[in-house]
Amino acid sequence: MTSIADRYDRNAELYERWWAPVLAPAAARLLERAEPWVRASLRETGTLQIVDIGTGTGALAIEAVARWPGVTVTGVDVAAGMLDVAARRASRLLSRAQADRIRWVEAEADRSGLVQASADLCISSFVLQLVPDRAAALREALRILRPGGRLCFVTWQAGRDAFEPADAFDEAVYDLELEEPEYEEEARAGDLRSPRTAARELRGAGFQHVSAEAEHLDHLWTRDEYLDYKVRYDELGLMSAIDQGIAARLEQRARERLGALPAEAFRWRPPIIHARGDRPAR
């Protein structure tokens, strides 16, 4: 398991509590974009096989079976801890019949092990920036799609602007002269440079009828919510590396610095890219 996958495996419940809600609106928008194609396909065939690549804690998979009777979903993720949380969420949020329409598979995005041409639709939310080789992951999606099947994904666009609350927290760290822990650098595909880049990569993997558009994620924290997010999730490595007394001082200093910012400063609007492509029908 890679160190990225290991972190998601260990911190799955924290991810679900602190990070998944930030991404949820963009994930829901992905399904809204796919809906006309899904509805048309269901009218034609009555059933639809969906693969959720990098399902995480199951947001897309769970929403898909709740939204569309007649679909079945395979949620694929490399982190077993995320799949455990996803399965528990599904049993809590869905009826038994709906939950039975999801299966959870532990596998990598570029080596899913799923049967070739077995899916009608592949979906993915904020995963393709994390994989070591995005081209390989796109080719794997193409492989498991039936002819005429579709891939829809959302991911980050490069060039996210500085965020004042993040800078304020960093200043609190500097105020206490704390050393940030060093993390092992790991190969990852990274954010997409532009919608044009997304479209080019899809075509390069063999997709056709490609489109890609830039949007913005829009999330507004309160000051207290943002501080909780930082100390209990985003900066967990730092908070775990210092003793409790220093951690308390850091949290207090960060609270002071964050308190100096206006409420609207806590609105985060990073650029994202929605993209789609179809496997050729022949």
N, C-alpha and C positions, 0 to 999 in steps of 0.2 A: 504494500500500500504506500502511495506517495505521502509526503508530509502534509500536503493540502488535504488529501482525502482523510488522513489520520485526524487532522484538526476538526473536520466536519463530523467525523465519526464520534470523537470524544465530546464535542460541544453541540450535539444535535438538539438537545432540549433548550439550550441557551439560544441557538439559532432560531428555533421556533418562537421563543418568547420575545427576542429583541430585534431580529433582523427580518424574519419572514413578513411581519406586518408592513415593513417599509416597502418591500417589493410587491406585495399583494395587488395593489391597484394596477401596476404594469402587467402583472401576470393575467389578471382578469381581462385587461384590454386585449391581450393576445388571443384569448378565447373569443372575445367579441369580434375580432378581425376574422377569425377562422369560421365563425358561425354560419355565414351564408353558404360557404362551401360545404360545411358539415351537413346543414339542413338539406341541401340539394342532393348530397350523396345518400343521406338516409331515406329520402323520398324515392330514390332510384333502387336502393338495395335493401333497405330496412335495417341493416346492421353496419357497424363501422368499427374497425380495429385501430386503436390509437396507441402509440408508444410515446411516453413522456420521458425524454432523455435528460438525465440528471434531475430526477423527480424531487430530490431533497425530502422535505417533510410532507410532500404529497399535495401541495396546494392545487396544481393544475389537474392532477389525476382525479382528486376528490371533486373539484368543481365540474370537471367534464362529465363524470357519470351522473352527478346531480342535475346538470343542465340538459343533458341529451339522453333520454331513454333510447335504448338500442345500441349504445356504444359500449365497448369493453376497452379497458385501458391496461397496458403493461407499464408500470413505473420502474424505470431503471436508474440505479444509483450505485456508485462505487463504495459508498459509506453505509455499512450495515446499521450503524446507529441512527442515521437519518431514516432508513427504511423502517426501523422499529417504531420511531415516532410517527411516521406516516401511517403505518398500519393501525396504531392506536387512535390516531386522529380520525381515520376512516371509520373505525368501529364506533366512535363517539358521535360523529357528525352525520353519518349516513344510515339509512336503513340496512338491515341485513342483506336484502336483495341487491341494493346498490353496492355495498361493500364487496359482495361476492363477484361483482363485475370488474374488480381491480385485482391484478396480481403484481407482486413486488419481486423484482429481480436484481440481485447484486451483481453488477458488471460495470465495465468501463464504457465510456461513450463511444470509443472507437473500436471496441471489441465486445459487443453486446452478447454475442452468441445466439441472437434471435434468428429465426428462420428467414431465409431470403424471400423477399416479396411477400411478407406476411402481414404488413401493416398498410392501412389506408392513409393514415395521417401520423406524422411525427411532430411533436411539439417540444419546445425547450425554453426555459426561462432562466436567464442569467447564469448560464453554465458554459457556453462556448468560449468565454474569455478565460476559463480556468483550465481547459484541457491542454495537454502538452502540444498537440498537433490538431488544430481546428480543421485542416483539410482532410485529415484522416477521419475525424468525427463526422464531417459532412458526407464523405464517401460511404461511411457506415450507415448513415441515415438513408442515403440513396439505395444502398443494397437491400435494406429491410423493407423499403417501400415497394408496393406493387406498382406496375406500370400505370401512370396517371395519378399516383399518390402524391401527397403534398407534405412539405416540411414548412412549419412556421416557427420562428424563434424571435426572442427579444434578448438583447444583451447591451452592455455599456458601449457608448461611443467615447473614444479617446478625447482628452482635453477637458476633463471635469475641472471646473473653476474651483479656486480656493473657497473654503467654507469657514466663515468667521467663528462659529462655535468650536470647530476643530482646531483652529489656530489658537483660540483662547485656552483650550485644554492643554495644548502643547506649551503655551507660555507658562501655565501653572507647573508643568513638569520642569521647565527650565528654572522657574523661580526656586524650586527645591533642589536644583542641581542634581537631578536624578539621571541615571544612565538607562537609556532605553535598551531592552534586551535585543540581542541580535538574532535574526531568524535566518535559517538556511534558505538561500535563494533556490528556487525551483522553476524549471522551465514551464512556462504557460503561454498560451496563445496570445493573451492580452486583449485589451479593448480594440474594437474595430475603429479604424481611422475615420470612416465616413460611410454613408449609405452606398456610395459608389463602390467602395471596397467590399462591402457585404455582398453586393450583387455580383461583383467580379469573382469572389471566392465561391459563391454558389454555382455560377456558370462553370468555373474551373473544376468543380466536383462532379459536373455532369447534369445539373438541374437546368430546366428551361422555364419559360414564362416567369422569369425572376422579377421581383420588385423589392425595394427597400426604402424605408422612410425614417427620418429623424423625428423624434419627439422628446419630451422631457418627463422624467419621473417627477412627481410633486408630492413632497412629504413635509408636514409641519410638526415639529416637536414642540413641546413646552420645554422650559429650561430644566425642570426636574427630570422630565422624561429623557432628555438628551444626556444629562449627567449620568443617570442610571444606565443608559445604553453604553456610555463610554466605560464606566468602571466595572460593569457586570458582564460586558461582552467584548466591545471593540478593543479595549485596552486590558483585557483579562491577563495577558502575558505579563505586562508591567505590574499590574496590581498583585499578581501572585508572586512576583519576584521580590517585593519589598515587604517589610514587616508591617503589622497592623497599625502601629502608631504612625508611621510615615504614610501609610495608605490613607489614614484618616486625615492627616494634614493635607495631603494632595487633594483629596475629595473636597475639603473645605476651601482650599485655595482656588480650585477649579470652579466651585460654586460662586465664589466672589467674582472671578473674572467673567463667568457666564452671566452673572447678575447685572453686569454693566452693559450687556447687549440688549437692543430692543427686541420685542417679541418676534417681529417679522424676520430678524436675522436667522431664526431657527427654521425657516422654510428652505428646504433643500431641493434644488431643481437640476439635477445632473442630466446631461444628454444621454438618450438611449436610442437604439435602433431596432425597429421592427422589420423583419425580412421574411420572405417566403419564396419557395421555388417548387416546381413540380418535376417528378421523375417523368422522363419522356414516355409516352404511351406505347411506343414500339422500340 
